[in-house]
Amino acid sequence: MSEIKNKPPDLLFVFLRHGQSTGNAEKRHQGQADFPLTGTGILQAEQLASAWSESGVQFDLAISSTQTRAKQTAKIITDVINTNIEFDPIWMERDNGELAGLLHEEALLSHPPPDFIPLHQSIASSGESQWELFLRAATAVNKLVKYPSGRYLIISHGGFLNMVMHALLGQTPQSNFQGPNFLFSNTGYSTIQYKPGNDNWIFFEHNNTSHLVNK
């Protein structure tokens, strides 16, 4: 995280996935169903907060999803590094329709995956399509670049952050979930600088989990 401390950016964003939730631990499709952190998830957030505190990492503002697992992660970290939080529902996880909250094995029985999923088809009857998710991610990025110069911590969810990476790279999603996939582990984070003067995005790191003591 030396980039955060030593390279004053025009805009620097750290995109962070929440800690392990009960939905993660129970192998559920979470989506916009609300699940709290597990004890492990709390520890993951505490370890990251401690690592950043010891390194002197600071942010001008933290922006968090309104879902419990993200809010808990955000509060644990910002309490330690003394950063204000702004909550914005645009950073919520993908709406995965009727899959929300189901165990993976339950979902396979009640909603067996089709052979092919078109780009504009809703997920599980009523959820966001790949295209709708991409449009929301692009809108979230558009909001970010209008913030004043500074360092910003974004706390969100794996599925949504994956699509945010697509939006940053100008990589539109593909039908049937083909194309690149940007993994975010629990409390994994990516550090990305935006230079509005020449409209450049500079990727310093992706899915950093070096703070975790027991991976």
Phi and psi in degrees as a GROMACS rama.xvg file:
@    title "Ramachandran Plot"
@    xaxis  label "Phi"
@    yaxis  label "Psi"
@TYPE xy
-60.0289  -26.8267  SER-2
-61.064  -35.4159  GLU-3
-67.5858  -40.0995  ILE-4
-80.4263  -37.7233  LYS-5
-108.791  -7.43171  ASN-6
-122.889  86.6185  LYS-7
-56.0017  116.291  PRO-8
-96.0777  169.046  PRO-9
-67.3702  -55.6723  ASP-10
-141.867  128.747  LEU-11
-124.992  128.547  LEU-12
-118.58  134.256  PHE-13
-112.978  114.516  VAL-14
-96.0832  116.938  PHE-15
-120.864  130.791  LEU-16
-84.9447  146.815  ARG-17
-59.7726  165.862  HIS-18
-72.1705  172.871  GLY-19
-57.585  131.547  GLN-20
-105.409  169.912  SER-21
-64.1121  -32.7165  THR-22
-64.7039  -41.0244  GLY-23
-60.1187  -49.9008  ASN-24
-63.629  -34.4695  ALA-25
-88.9114  1.45504  GLU-26
59.7326  54.5536  LYS-27
-106.844  154.335  ARG-28
-77.7032  113.566  HIS-29
-86.7217  -58.6794  GLN-30
56.5833  -132.049  GLY-31
-95.9657  8.71589  GLN-32
-67.6925  145.34  ALA-33
-99.2452  127.334  ASP-34
-134.533  139.771  PHE-35
-82.0466  171.955  PRO-36
-71.2751  149.527  LEU-37
-81.483  175.331  THR-38
-58.881  -38.7829  GLY-39
-63.8582  -41.9147  THR-40
-63.0999  -40.0196  GLY-41
-61.8694  -44.4901  ILE-42
-62.8686  -40.6136  LEU-43
-59.2762  -45.6729  GLN-44
-65.6444  -38.6073  ALA-45
-65.0288  -39.5056  GLU-46
-65.0469  -39.9534  GLN-47
-67.1923  -43.9747  LEU-48
-58.9963  -42.1677  ALA-49
-65.1189  -43.6771  SER-50
-62.6066  -43.9959  ALA-51
-68.6211  -38.5436  TRP-52
-62.9192  -45.0985  SER-53
-64.9494  -29.82  GLU-54
-89.265  -4.68755  SER-55
75.8386  23.3317  GLY-56
-71.366  134.393  VAL-57
-135.507  154.396  GLN-58
-131.398  152.646  PHE-59
-77.8028  -28.913  ASP-60
-163.706  145.065  LEU-61
-107.088  138.203  ALA-62
-121.888  122.056  ILE-63
-124.684  148.029  SER-64
-56.0734  154.417  SER-65
-86.6082  0.609997  THR-66
-80.7019  148.889  GLN-67
-56.0827  -44.7822  THR-68
-64.1696  -32.3139  ARG-69
-77.9765  -42.7376  ALA-70
-61.9161  -41.8753  LYS-71
-63.1375  -43.8876  GLN-72
-59.9057  -46.1946  THR-73
-61.2673  -43.158  ALA-74
-67.9692  -41.1468  LYS-75
-58.2905  -45.2804  ILE-76
-73.1083  -47.417  ILE-77
-70.2634  -27.2335  THR-78
-63.0495  -35.7522  ASP-79
-79.661  -42.1189  VAL-80
-97.4452  7.4094  ILE-81
57.6554  61.1472  ASN-82
-125.755  137.994  THR-83
-72.6042  149.723  ASN-84
-115.69  138.942  ILE-85
-117.816  131.492  GLU-86
-102.858  133.651  PHE-87
-142.404  118.996  ASP-88
-65.6255  -13.1839  PRO-89
-62.8839  -21.0743  ILE-90
-91.0716  9.02036  TRP-91
-64.8785  160.766  MET-92
-67.283  165.558  GLU-93
-54.3568  137.931  ARG-94
-75.0369  107.947  ASP-95
-102.176  25.9358  ASN-96
60.2103  -132.429  GLY-97
-73.6405  -4.42606  GLU-98
-78.7348  -19.1662  LEU-99
-54.2067  120.853  ALA-100
87.2783  -10.195  GLY-101
-76.0163  142.875  LEU-102
-62.7892  150.537  LEU-103
-56.6221  -42.3509  HIS-104
-69.4515  -32.664  GLU-105
-64.7857  -42.3421  GLU-106
-63.9518  -36.6634  ALA-107
-63.7653  -32.133  LEU-108
-80.9959  -44.6889  LEU-109
-84.4634  -28.2976  SER-110
-137.542  67.8233  HIS-111
-58.8992  135.52  PRO-112
-63.4708  135.002  PRO-113
-69.6232  163.446  PRO-114
-65.4973  -29.4838  ASP-115
-147.435  135.135  PHE-116
-118.588  108.47  ILE-117
-63.0647  157.266  PRO-118
-58.0305  -34.6066  LEU-119
-101.879  8.92722  HIS-120
-83.5365  133.925  GLN-121
-61.8125  145.813  SER-122
-85.8742  129.546  ILE-123
49.6148  53.8128  ALA-124
76.2587  -50.6338  SER-125
-126.676  1.13272  SER-126
-81.3898  174.381  GLY-127
-68.3105  135.16  GLU-128
-72.5727  168.115  SER-129
-57.6488  -40.4292  GLN-130
-68.4492  -41.9418  TRP-131
-63.5501  -39.3967  GLU-132
-65.2013  -41.2181  LEU-133
-61.6076  -43.1945  PHE-134
-63.1311  -39.7915  LEU-135
-66.6489  -40.6918  ARG-136
-62.9548  -42.5356  ALA-137
-63.7014  -37.8201  ALA-138
-65.0403  -40.2486  THR-139
-62.5153  -43.251  ALA-140
-63.1509  -41.444  VAL-141
-60.8982  -34.9829  ASN-142
-67.1997  -39.5275  LYS-143
-62.8356  -43.8609  LEU-144
-70.0161  -7.79262  VAL-145
-93.8097  -1.74606  LYS-146
-71.6008  154.732  TYR-147
-65.7666  161.731  PRO-148
-52.0745  138.656  SER-149
160.204  -169.71  GLY-150
-114.463  128.484  ARG-151
-130.007  133.897  TYR-152
-102.737  124.392  LEU-153
-111.892  120.902  ILE-154
-109.663  116.548  ILE-155
-144.571  -144.054  SER-156
-133.15  153.712  HIS-157
-57.5162  -48.6886  GLY-158
-64.2596  -42.5844  GLY-159
-71.4003  -41.0254  PHE-160
-64.6237  -33.6164  LEU-161
-57.0023  -43.7982  ASN-162
-74.5349  -28.5393  MET-163
-60.9755  -40.351  VAL-164
-62.1341  -38.8182  MET-165
-59.4594  -44.7183  HIS-166
-64.7082  -41.1003  ALA-167
-62.8773  -37.6608  LEU-168
-87.5062  -4.16938  LEU-169
69.0143  27.7209  GLY-170
-101.662  100.772  GLN-171
-69.1888  147.89  THR-172
-68.4919  164.108  PRO-173
-118.909  160.092  GLN-174
-61.5825  153.417  SER-175
60.2645  26.9213  ASN-176
60.2077  27.7272  PHE-177
-79.5914  170.708  GLN-178
95.0644  -174.82  GLY-179
-67.5849  151.669  PRO-180
-131.508  125.165  ASN-181
-103.343  101.825  PHE-182
-70.7318  134.936  LEU-183
-124.154  113.654  PHE-184
-75.234  168.142  SER-185
-61.0525  123.907  ASN-186
59.9881  19.948  THR-187
-75.9694  143.236  GLY-188
-138.17  154.755  TYR-189
-120.727  139.401  SER-190
-112.171  119.82  THR-191
-138.173  129.699  ILE-192
-102.499  139.708  GLN-193
-115.41  128.171  TYR-194
-111.595  97.221  LYS-195
-64.2783  -23.7688  PRO-196
-59.2481  -36.7454  GLY-197
-125.362  13.5036  ASN-198
57.6457  42.0204  ASP-199
-105.096  140.331  ASN-200
-108.191  128.337  TRP-201
-116.32  117.882  ILE-202
-93.5753  114.506  PHE-203
-87.7073  -37.4681  PHE-204
-163.401  157.942  GLU-205
-136.728  134.481  HIS-206
54.5668  48.3531  ASN-207
-71.7768  122.056  ASN-208
-126.019  25.787  THR-209
-64.6796  -17.1346  SER-210
-76.1923  -17.2811  HIS-211
-76.8211  125.462  LEU-212
-75.5379  -43.1261  VAL-213
-117.995  97.9186  ASN-214
